[in-house]
Amino acid sequence: MKNPIKFIQEVKQEAFKVSWPTYKETLQGALMVFLMALVMSLFFLLLDQILKYFLEILLQMSI
């Protein structure tokens, strides 16, 4: 890199080319992440309860 000023100018030009998401797109993405986290947490809660139930049955059978 021979000319730092030219480098900074090129970085500035590239920064203006970035297309940032709109407010609506950001909100939609955030809602999708929240909903997926909610669905997955409910799924794993249900799975945990089912496995706990069958484990208790197996432990009662072995006593």
RALINKA-V740662 format. One record per pair of residues at least 24 apart in sequence whose C-alpha atoms are under 7 Angstrom apart, sorted by the first residue. I is the first residue (numbers start at 1). J is the second residue. If there is no record, write none. Layout:
BEGIN
i->I j->J
i->I j->J
END
This chain:
BEGIN
none
END
